Amino acid sequence: MVLALTVGSLPLLFHLFPDLALVRLVGLPLAWLLLGLLVYPWLFVLGLRFVRRAERNEHDFALLLQVLEDEE
């Protein structure tokens, strides 16, 4: 959801504000900088967050199974 709202909204942003396509920073178009420099670190952060949440869920599930085994 966060990925779709952030990265997925970039085309809409450039469609709604066409003057952004003319903006250049360090000699490169803003769209290239956003897609080439900011998107990949953002994807890494989101991936890291996903992995940590998955590991936490796995740990919680293992604890639940251990509690159920101890009750038997």
Number of C-alpha atoms within 10 A of each C-alpha: 6 8 12 9 9 11 16 12 12 15 11 11 11 14 12 10 10 11 9 14 13 11 12 13 11 7 7 11 14 17 18 13 14 13 12 11 11 12 15 12 11 14 13 11 12 14 12 12 12 12 12 12 12 12 12 12 12 12 12 12 12 12 12 12 12 11 11 10 9 8 7 5
